[in-house]
Amino acid sequence: MKKIFFLLCIFIVIKSKAQTADEIILKYAKASGGLENFSALKTLKMTGTVTAQGTDLPITVQIINGKAMRSEVEVMGQTVVNVYKEGKGWKINPFQGASTATDVNGTELNDFKTQSYTASQLMDYKMRGYTVESLGQEDVDGVKAYKIKLITDDKREFTYFIDGANWMLIKSINTRNVQGQDIEIETYYTDIKDFNGLKFSTSRTQKTGGQVFQEVHFDKIELNVPVDEKIFDKQ
């Protein structure tokens, strides 16, 4: 009997590890509300605060699904603006020398484009032409998570961690170029809330070198609300 029990335990472990990236992503998408439902959204508006160096800064993100994105952060009486619309992007960031609308391209433009979708790039990686690979399991702050590597069409790599208990995204890792330096950024996703059947992380904590450098908290998430397309036009 002990031998049979031991063999069953081995079988369970092997079966768990053998789950493919597609199986894990499908469970993640289903637990979040379904890829088809995220894709069916027309617009999305999120408002909240960005906390950096102990200061809370108001943030607003408006999206026309798959078409356009605009984020605004108020900083010391000025507004940092990032915009994407149909293949083009621009920004206003007086703290980076862009006091007027300045075109963006390359990796930055791709980042803006990614933010124009209501579904995560992991959830609908096939539609975007990306590739994924299962990297087994790893402990994330005491949670056993499935680890998946995603490679975009421009060869950037992202690593995602999916909670094996509830199938929600709890962490991601990617490398970002900041002022000429490549920095590895860890993002932790918490405070999952349900909005009309779709689940969103309303709190996101970003770390580099193990230190928190930014937190984003969304107090309000609105689905399919009116969004004026003119706000995405270059000013």
C-alpha positions in Angstrom: 0.0 0.0 0.0 2.8 2.4 0.9 4.5 1.7 -2.5 1.3 2.4 -4.4 0.8 5.6 -2.5 4.3 6.7 -3.2 3.9 6.0 -6.9 0.6 8.0 -7.0 2.4 10.9 -5.4 5.1 10.8 -8.0 2.5 10.6 -10.8 0.7 13.7 -9.4 3.9 15.7 -9.3 4.9 14.7 -12.8 1.5 15.6 -14.1 1.6 19.0 -12.4 5.0 19.8 -13.9 3.9 18.6 -17.3 1.4 21.3 -17.8 2.2 23.3 -21.0 2.5 27.0 -21.3 -0.8 27.1 -23.3 -2.7 25.1 -20.6 -1.5 27.5 -17.9 -2.3 30.6 -19.9 -5.7 29.3 -20.7 -6.4 28.8 -17.0 -5.1 32.2 -16.2 -7.3 33.8 -18.9 -10.4 31.9 -17.7 -9.8 32.8 -14.1 -9.4 36.5 -15.1 -12.8 36.5 -16.9 -12.0 35.1 -20.3 -9.9 36.5 -23.2 -13.0 36.8 -25.4 -14.6 39.1 -22.8 -11.5 41.3 -22.5 -11.3 41.5 -26.3 -14.9 42.5 -26.5 -14.4 45.6 -24.3 -14.6 48.8 -26.3 -13.0 51.2 -23.8 -11.4 51.2 -20.4 -10.7 54.1 -18.0 -8.6 53.7 -14.8 -8.0 56.4 -12.2 -5.8 56.3 -9.1 -2.4 57.3 -7.8 1.2 56.6 -8.4 3.3 56.6 -5.3 7.0 57.4 -5.8 9.5 58.5 -3.1 6.6 58.9 -0.7 4.6 61.2 -2.9 1.1 60.3 -4.2 0.6 61.5 -7.8 -2.8 61.3 -9.5 -2.9 59.1 -12.6 -5.6 58.6 -15.3 -5.4 55.9 -18.0 -7.9 55.9 -20.9 -7.9 53.1 -23.6 -9.8 52.4 -26.8 -9.2 48.7 -27.0 -6.5 47.8 -29.5 -6.4 51.3 -31.0 -5.4 54.0 -28.5 -4.0 54.7 -25.0 -3.4 57.8 -23.1 -2.0 58.0 -19.6 -1.6 61.2 -17.5 0.3 61.7 -14.3 0.2 65.0 -12.4 3.6 66.0 -11.0 4.3 69.2 -9.2 1.8 71.2 -11.2 2.8 69.7 -14.5 1.4 66.7 -16.4 3.4 63.8 -17.8 1.5 62.4 -20.8 2.0 59.2 -22.8 -0.1 58.5 -25.9 -0.5 55.8 -28.5 -2.8 55.8 -31.4 -2.9 53.4 -34.4 0.8 52.8 -34.8 2.1 56.2 -33.6 3.0 57.6 -30.2 4.0 60.8 -28.5 4.7 62.1 -25.0 5.0 65.2 -22.9 7.5 64.9 -20.1 9.2 68.1 -18.9 11.2 66.1 -16.5 12.9 64.3 -19.4 13.4 67.3 -21.6 10.1 66.8 -23.6 8.1 69.9 -22.6 6.1 69.7 -25.8 4.6 66.8 -27.6 7.5 64.6 -28.8 7.3 61.5 -31.0 8.2 58.1 -29.6 9.5 55.1 -31.4 11.3 51.8 -30.9 10.8 50.0 -27.6 9.0 52.9 -26.0 6.4 52.9 -28.8 6.0 49.2 -28.4 5.4 49.7 -24.7 2.7 52.2 -25.4 1.1 50.0 -28.0 1.0 47.1 -25.5 -0.9 49.3 -23.0 -3.6 50.0 -25.6 -5.1 46.5 -25.2 -7.4 45.6 -22.3 -6.1 42.0 -22.3 -2.6 41.3 -21.1 0.0 40.4 -23.8 0.4 37.0 -22.1 -3.4 36.3 -22.3 -3.5 36.9 -26.1 0.1 36.3 -27.1 -1.0 34.3 -30.1 -2.9 37.1 -31.7 0.2 39.3 -31.3 2.5 36.8 -32.9 4.5 36.2 -29.7 6.0 33.0 -28.4 5.9 31.5 -24.9 7.7 28.8 -23.0 7.0 27.1 -19.7 9.9 27.3 -17.2 8.4 25.1 -14.5 7.5 26.3 -11.1 9.0 28.8 -8.6 8.2 30.0 -5.2 7.1 33.7 -5.1 6.8 35.0 -1.5 5.6 31.6 -0.3 3.3 31.0 -3.3 4.0 28.2 -5.7 3.7 29.8 -9.1 4.0 28.6 -12.7 6.8 30.5 -14.6 6.3 31.4 -18.2 8.7 33.2 -20.5 7.2 35.4 -23.3 9.2 36.7 -26.3 7.7 39.5 -28.3 8.0 40.1 -32.0 10.8 42.6 -31.4 12.7 40.0 -29.3 12.0 41.4 -25.8 11.7 38.9 -23.0 9.1 39.0 -20.2 8.8 36.4 -17.4 5.3 35.9 -15.8 4.4 34.0 -12.6 0.9 32.5 -12.4 -0.4 31.4 -9.0 -1.0 27.7 -9.2 -3.9 27.9 -6.7 -6.2 30.6 -8.2 -4.4 31.0 -11.7 -4.0 34.7 -11.3 -1.0 36.7 -12.4 1.1 37.6 -9.3 4.4 38.8 -10.7 6.3 39.7 -13.9 9.9 40.5 -14.7 11.2 42.5 -17.7 14.2 44.6 -18.6 13.6 48.3 -19.3 16.1 50.9 -20.6 16.2 53.9 -18.2 18.4 56.8 -19.2 20.7 54.5 -21.2 20.8 51.7 -18.7 19.1 48.3 -18.9 17.3 47.8 -15.6 15.5 44.6 -14.5 12.1 45.5 -13.1 9.9 43.2 -11.0 6.2 44.0 -10.9 3.9 42.5 -8.2 0.1 42.4 -8.8 -2.2 42.5 -5.8 -5.7 43.6 -4.7 -7.5 41.7 -7.5 -11.1 43.0 -7.9 -14.0 41.9 -10.1 -15.6 44.4 -12.5 -18.6 43.0 -14.3 -17.0 39.6 -14.4 -13.5 40.7 -15.4 -10.7 40.7 -12.8 -8.1 43.4 -12.6 -5.2 44.0 -10.3 -5.8 47.3 -8.7 -2.4 47.5 -7.0 0.9 47.1 -8.6 4.3 47.4 -6.9 7.5 47.8 -8.9 10.9 46.9 -7.6 14.5 47.1 -8.9 17.4 45.5 -7.1 14.9 44.4 -4.5 13.9 48.0 -3.6 10.4 49.5 -4.2 10.6 52.5 -6.5 7.0 52.9 -7.6 3.5 51.7 -6.6 0.3 52.2 -8.6 -3.1 52.0 -7.0 -6.3 52.3 -9.1 -9.3 53.4 -7.1 -11.7 53.3 -10.0 -11.9 51.1 -13.1 -14.7 51.8 -15.6 -15.6 49.6 -18.6 -17.1 50.7 -21.9 -17.4 54.4 -20.9 -17.3 57.2 -23.4 -13.8 58.2 -24.4 -13.1 61.2 -26.7 -10.9 60.1 -29.6 -9.5 63.6 -29.9 -7.5 63.2 -26.7 -5.1 60.9 -28.5 -4.3 63.3 -31.3 -0.8 64.9 -31.0 -1.1 68.3 -29.4 
